[in-house]
Amino acid sequence: CKAHARLKKTRGLVKKCRKANIFIRTGSEASWRYGVEAYGLTNASLGNIRAATARAAMPSGRQNCPVTVVRLRLGEASDPLSVATFSSIEWYIQAWYNPQARRLIRQAWPAIRDGASKDGQPAWPKVLGPAGTLVANLTRIGWQCPQPEEWVQPGGTRWRILDLDGYPGKTAFVEVLEAISSSIATYLDQEAATHR
């Protein structure tokens, strides 16, 4: 609600000065982003935030595709899907490199994984905590998480989070993030293709 109120205020500023788009990222995004790594964003919430962001970024347009407006005006990293997914990843990586948290994640992983996705789709009502949110976010863009340290992107490439520096052919976590960004772009392209 706070994000929607801030976006309405920002819309007036953007009408006067296009450079005011920066307030979308620094003001309203900060309000809806708080805690998103823990509770996630369902597809409906994601669509609502994206539509409100698009209206603020391009206030004069009618029937614009919200996905396209956000990507063109603010950049792909500003799309709520990107923000929510990368917030989850950031939390998970910090937790994963804590040995105690890693042990707990490994113990709970079967319940987390099975509760967060069903038939290749996120099961938001059954998502358990930040780790479940991560699984649901990655499932939404076509990734699988069979093990807590192993993620599989569409096409079958496997990424090991535990020891990325020593994993054959994968030298840095930046490569994983690039692969995830590519999957997000593909997902957003498919979303935009459904709009008229």
C-alpha positions in Angstrom: 0.0 0.0 0.0 2.8 2.4 0.8 4.5 1.6 -2.5 1.3 2.3 -4.4 0.9 5.6 -2.6 4.5 6.6 -3.3 4.2 5.6 -6.9 1.1 7.9 -7.3 3.1 10.8 -5.9 6.0 10.0 -8.2 3.8 9.9 -11.3 3.2 13.6 -10.9 6.9 14.3 -10.7 7.7 12.2 -13.7 5.1 14.1 -15.8 7.0 17.3 -15.0 10.5 15.8 -15.3 11.4 12.5 -16.8 14.6 12.3 -14.7 12.3 11.9 -11.6 12.1 8.2 -12.6 15.0 7.7 -10.1 12.4 8.2 -7.3 10.7 5.0 -8.3 13.7 3.0 -7.4 14.8 4.9 -4.3 11.4 5.5 -2.8 8.6 3.2 -3.7 10.8 0.2 -4.5 12.4 0.4 -1.1 9.0 0.3 0.6 7.7 -2.8 -1.2 11.1 -4.5 -1.3 11.4 -4.6 2.4 11.2 -8.2 3.6 10.5 -9.6 0.1 13.2 -12.2 0.5 11.3 -13.7 3.4 7.6 -13.5 2.2 8.1 -13.5 -1.6 5.7 -12.1 -4.2 2.9 -14.1 -5.8 2.3 -13.6 -9.5 -0.7 -11.4 -8.7 1.3 -9.1 -6.3 4.1 -9.0 -8.8 1.7 -7.9 -11.5 0.1 -5.2 -9.3 3.5 -3.7 -8.4 4.7 -3.9 -12.0 1.6 -2.2 -13.3 1.8 0.6 -10.7 5.5 1.0 -11.4 4.8 1.3 -15.2 2.0 3.9 -14.6 4.5 6.0 -12.5 7.3 5.6 -15.1 5.1 6.5 -18.1 2.1 8.4 -16.7 0.8 9.6 -20.1 0.5 6.3 -21.9 -2.7 4.2 -22.2 -2.8 0.5 -22.4 1.0 0.2 -22.3 2.5 -3.2 -21.6 3.8 -2.8 -18.0 6.7 -5.3 -18.6 7.9 -3.3 -21.6 7.5 0.1 -19.9 9.5 -0.9 -16.8 12.2 -2.5 -18.9 12.6 0.5 -21.2 12.2 3.3 -18.7 13.9 1.8 -15.7 15.9 -1.1 -16.9 15.5 -4.8 -16.6 17.0 -4.9 -13.1 14.1 -2.6 -12.0 11.4 -5.1 -12.8 9.8 -6.4 -9.6 10.6 -10.0 -10.7 14.3 -9.2 -10.9 14.3 -7.3 -7.6 12.4 -10.1 -5.7 14.5 -12.9 -7.2 17.9 -11.3 -6.6 16.9 -10.2 -3.0 16.1 -13.9 -2.3 19.4 -15.0 -3.8 21.4 -12.4 -1.8 19.8 -13.6 1.5 20.4 -17.3 0.6 24.0 -16.8 -0.3 24.7 -15.0 3.0 22.9 -17.7 4.9 24.6 -20.5 2.9 28.1 -19.4 3.9 27.2 -19.5 7.6 28.0 -23.1 8.6 25.2 -23.4 11.2 22.6 -22.0 8.8 23.9 -24.3 6.0 23.4 -27.3 8.3 19.8 -26.3 9.1 19.0 -25.6 5.4 20.3 -29.0 4.4 18.1 -30.7 7.1 15.0 -28.8 6.1 15.6 -28.9 2.3 13.2 -31.7 1.3 10.3 -30.0 3.0 11.3 -26.5 1.7 11.7 -27.7 -1.9 8.6 -29.8 -2.0 6.5 -27.1 -0.4 7.7 -24.3 -2.6 7.0 -25.8 -6.0 4.5 -28.2 -7.5 4.5 -29.4 -11.0 7.2 -26.9 -12.0 5.2 -23.9 -10.7 5.7 -22.0 -7.4 3.2 -23.0 -4.7 3.1 -19.7 -2.8 0.6 -20.8 -0.1 3.0 -23.5 1.0 6.3 -21.6 0.8 8.3 -21.9 4.0 10.5 -18.9 4.9 13.3 -17.3 2.9 14.7 -20.5 1.5 11.3 -21.5 0.2 10.9 -18.1 -1.3 14.2 -18.6 -3.2 13.0 -22.0 -4.5 9.6 -20.4 -5.6 11.3 -17.5 -7.3 13.7 -19.7 -9.2 10.9 -22.2 -10.1 8.9 -19.3 -11.5 11.7 -18.6 -14.1 12.1 -22.3 -14.9 15.0 -23.3 -12.6 15.0 -26.3 -10.3 16.7 -26.7 -7.0 17.1 -30.5 -6.3 19.7 -29.8 -3.6 20.3 -26.7 -1.5 23.7 -26.3 -3.1 22.7 -27.3 -6.6 20.6 -25.3 -9.0 19.6 -26.4 -12.5 18.8 -23.8 -15.1 16.4 -24.5 -18.1 18.4 -26.5 -20.6 20.0 -28.7 -17.9 23.1 -26.7 -16.9 23.9 -27.5 -13.2 25.4 -24.9 -10.9 26.9 -25.8 -7.5 26.7 -23.0 -5.0 28.8 -24.7 -2.4 32.1 -24.5 -4.2 31.7 -22.3 -7.3 35.4 -21.5 -7.5 36.3 -25.2 -7.8 33.4 -26.4 -9.9 34.5 -27.5 -13.3 33.8 -24.9 -15.9 32.1 -22.5 -13.5 34.6 -20.0 -12.1 32.5 -17.3 -10.4 29.1 -16.7 -8.9 28.8 -13.9 -11.4 28.1 -16.5 -14.1 25.2 -17.9 -12.1 23.7 -14.5 -11.7 24.1 -13.9 -15.4 22.3 -17.2 -16.2 19.5 -16.2 -13.8 19.3 -12.7 -15.4 19.0 -14.4 -18.8 16.2 -16.7 -17.5 14.4 -13.6 -16.1 14.7 -11.8 -19.4 13.2 -14.9 -21.2 10.4 -15.0 -18.7 9.7 -11.3 -19.1 9.8 -11.6 -22.9 7.1 -14.3 -22.6 5.0 -12.1 -20.3 5.3 -9.2 -22.7 4.3 -11.4 -25.6 0.9 -12.1 -24.1 0.0 -8.3 -24.0 -1.5 -6.7 -27.0 
